[in-house]
Amino acid sequence: MGAITPRVGLVGLGGIGNYHADLVGDTDAELVAGLDTDPSARQNFESEYGIETYTEPAPFYDAVDAVIVTTPNAYHEEYAIGALDAGCAVLVEKPLAHTLESAERIVDAAESADEICMVGFHNRFDPRSEALAAYRDDGFFGEITHVDATYVRRRGIPGQGTWFTDGEVAGGGAMIDIGVHVLDLVLWLLGFPPVTEVSGVARSTFGSREDYIDVRGWGGGDGTVSVEDSVTAQLRTAGDATISLDVAWASNRTDEKAVRIRGTEGGACLDLDGELTLYESIDRGVDHHRTTTIETPEYDGHAAEQRAFFEAIADGVSPERNTPEQALTVQRLVESIYRSSADGRAVSPD
């Protein structure tokens, strides 16, 4: 990390905030402060980590060099921009914001600030994803023509009546919560090509049902669900590569988190809960298919993401991976999917 040991503060002291706090403890950075409006969250954080907590942003920003924002989506803008304006580096959890307009304001602030700013799409730091990107760079796939991206749970609505199911706070449901993970990963693997057409359908099938069954106990709750629990979408790029998205908090099928690539020379399946598999057909000796399974080290994407963030601070160079501009592209496409669903037709994301 060089000579710089950043003092780190966390905004949002819930579950993901505590997870980030644990990971900071495994780095050379120093966790020095927490910020939350909830007294019980502050008390629990102080008890667990022995770290001072704040209720107001100004003294919190004065106490830190870097801020990790893990609040509900609607509050990302307030704290990300506040931290940047105060001269702090920022790592903001995905999605960038709850609306496209809010995301645009964060990007404007990041461009104006002389500080590091990253967005928390941790699947890019999966070594299987990095291996897949390396095969892409080596030309293994030839021209990538189509990608299937799936993030589906059999049951897994994160608590009816929580902020996750409140459209005003979250900005959406399954798509903006888990769908952005695979959408961002696919766009990164494709090199963020211009998308010319988006067609999508958002459905609210399970969340408001009184007989909804949640075997794994994702959160429960009896409150209102004002967001979708599944999305299917098709995206077309300027080069005529296509992307199929299948995203669901709840569905009557098996769980799956996977990206499948089809190219002119080779293909692959990246199972985010399993293996990376490569597919090719060759003519050595005899025409045959070859299927290769890639073994990679164990990893924690959030930890790798944090290390990249702290290394960027030490180097004083903004990283090319997980930029606010890339996250804005993801946000624009999410908004286009929702708009297509509402309008009942294909739309342009421009």
BELRA-V951966 format. One record per residue. N is the residue number from 0. RES is the residue in three letters. BURIAL is I if it has 16 or more other C-alpha atoms within 10 Angstrom, else O. Layout:
BEGIN
n=<N;N>
res=<RES;RES>
burial=<BURIAL;BURIAL>
END
This chain:
BEGIN
n=<0;1;2;3;4;5;6;7;8;9;10;11;12;13;14;15;16;17;18;19;20;21;22;23;24;25;26;27;28;29;30;31;32;33;34;35;36;37;38;39;40;41;42;43;44;45;46;47;48;49;50;51;52;53;54;55;56;57;58;59;60;61;62;63;64;65;66;67;68;69;70;71;72;73;74;75;76;77;78;79;80;81;82;83;84;85;86;87;88;89;90;91;92;93;94;95;96;97;98;99;100;101;102;103;104;105;106;107;108;109;110;111;112;113;114;115;116;117;118;119;120;121;122;123;124;125;126;127;128;129;130;131;132;133;134;135;136;137;138;139;140;141;142;143;144;145;146;147;148;149;150;151;152;153;154;155;156;157;158;159;160;161;162;163;164;165;166;167;168;169;170;171;172;173;174;175;176;177;178;179;180;181;182;183;184;185;186;187;188;189;190;191;192;193;194;195;196;197;198;199;200;201;202;203;204;205;206;207;208;209;210;211;212;213;214;215;216;217;218;219;220;221;222;223;224;225;226;227;228;229;230;231;232;233;234;235;236;237;238;239;240;241;242;243;244;245;246;247;248;249;250;251;252;253;254;255;256;257;258;259;260;261;262;263;264;265;266;267;268;269;270;271;272;273;274;275;276;277;278;279;280;281;282;283;284;285;286;287;288;289;290;291;292;293;294;295;296;297;298;299;300;301;302;303;304;305;306;307;308;309;310;311;312;313;314;315;316;317;318;319;320;321;322;323;324;325;326;327;328;329;330;331;332;333;334;335;336;337;338;339;340;341;342;343;344;345;346;347;348;349>
res=<MET;GLY;ALA;ILE;THR;PRO;ARG;VAL;GLY;LEU;VAL;GLY;LEU;GLY;GLY;ILE;GLY;ASN;TYR;HIS;ALA;ASP;LEU;VAL;GLY;ASP;THR;ASP;ALA;GLU;LEU;VAL;ALA;GLY;LEU;ASP;THR;ASP;PRO;SER;ALA;ARG;GLN;ASN;PHE;GLU;SER;GLU;TYR;GLY;ILE;GLU;THR;TYR;THR;GLU;PRO;ALA;PRO;PHE;TYR;ASP;ALA;VAL;ASP;ALA;VAL;ILE;VAL;THR;THR;PRO;ASN;ALA;TYR;HIS;GLU;GLU;TYR;ALA;ILE;GLY;ALA;LEU;ASP;ALA;GLY;CYS;ALA;VAL;LEU;VAL;GLU;LYS;PRO;LEU;ALA;HIS;THR;LEU;GLU;SER;ALA;GLU;ARG;ILE;VAL;ASP;ALA;ALA;GLU;SER;ALA;ASP;GLU;ILE;CYS;MET;VAL;GLY;PHE;HIS;ASN;ARG;PHE;ASP;PRO;ARG;SER;GLU;ALA;LEU;ALA;ALA;TYR;ARG;ASP;ASP;GLY;PHE;PHE;GLY;GLU;ILE;THR;HIS;VAL;ASP;ALA;THR;TYR;VAL;ARG;ARG;ARG;GLY;ILE;PRO;GLY;GLN;GLY;THR;TRP;PHE;THR;ASP;GLY;GLU;VAL;ALA;GLY;GLY;GLY;ALA;MET;ILE;ASP;ILE;GLY;VAL;HIS;VAL;LEU;ASP;LEU;VAL;LEU;TRP;LEU;LEU;GLY;PHE;PRO;PRO;VAL;THR;GLU;VAL;SER;GLY;VAL;ALA;ARG;SER;THR;PHE;GLY;SER;ARG;GLU;ASP;TYR;ILE;ASP;VAL;ARG;GLY;TRP;GLY;GLY;GLY;ASP;GLY;THR;VAL;SER;VAL;GLU;ASP;SER;VAL;THR;ALA;GLN;LEU;ARG;THR;ALA;GLY;ASP;ALA;THR;ILE;SER;LEU;ASP;VAL;ALA;TRP;ALA;SER;ASN;ARG;THR;ASP;GLU;LYS;ALA;VAL;ARG;ILE;ARG;GLY;THR;GLU;GLY;GLY;ALA;CYS;LEU;ASP;LEU;ASP;GLY;GLU;LEU;THR;LEU;TYR;GLU;SER;ILE;ASP;ARG;GLY;VAL;ASP;HIS;HIS;ARG;THR;THR;THR;ILE;GLU;THR;PRO;GLU;TYR;ASP;GLY;HIS;ALA;ALA;GLU;GLN;ARG;ALA;PHE;PHE;GLU;ALA;ILE;ALA;ASP;GLY;VAL;SER;PRO;GLU;ARG;ASN;THR;PRO;GLU;GLN;ALA;LEU;THR;VAL;GLN;ARG;LEU;VAL;GLU;SER;ILE;TYR;ARG;SER;SER;ALA;ASP;GLY;ARG;ALA;VAL;SER;PRO;ASP>
burial=<I;O;O;O;I;I;I;I;I;I;I;I;I;I;O;O;I;I;O;I;I;O;I;I;O;O;O;O;I;I;I;I;I;I;I;I;O;O;O;O;I;I;I;O;I;I;O;O;I;O;I;I;I;I;O;O;I;O;O;I;I;O;I;I;I;I;I;I;I;I;I;I;I;I;I;I;I;O;I;I;I;I;I;I;I;I;I;I;I;I;I;I;I;I;I;I;I;I;I;I;O;I;I;I;I;I;I;O;I;I;O;O;I;O;I;I;I;I;I;I;I;I;I;I;I;I;I;I;I;O;O;I;I;O;I;I;O;O;O;I;I;I;O;I;I;I;I;I;I;I;I;I;I;I;I;I;I;I;I;I;I;I;I;I;I;I;I;O;I;I;I;I;I;I;I;I;I;I;I;I;I;I;I;I;I;I;I;I;I;I;O;O;O;O;I;O;I;I;I;I;I;I;I;I;O;I;I;I;O;O;O;O;O;I;O;O;O;O;O;I;O;O;O;O;I;I;I;I;I;I;I;I;I;I;I;I;I;O;O;O;I;I;I;I;I;I;I;I;I;I;I;O;O;O;I;I;I;I;I;I;I;I;I;O;O;I;I;I;I;I;I;I;O;O;O;I;I;I;I;I;O;O;O;O;O;O;O;O;O;O;O;O;O;O;O;O;O;O;O;O;I;I;I;I;I;I;I;I;I;I;I;I;I;O;O;O;O;I;I;O;O;I;I;I;I;I;I;I;I;I;I;I;I;I;I;I;I;I;I;I;I;O;O;O;O;I;I;I;I;O>
END
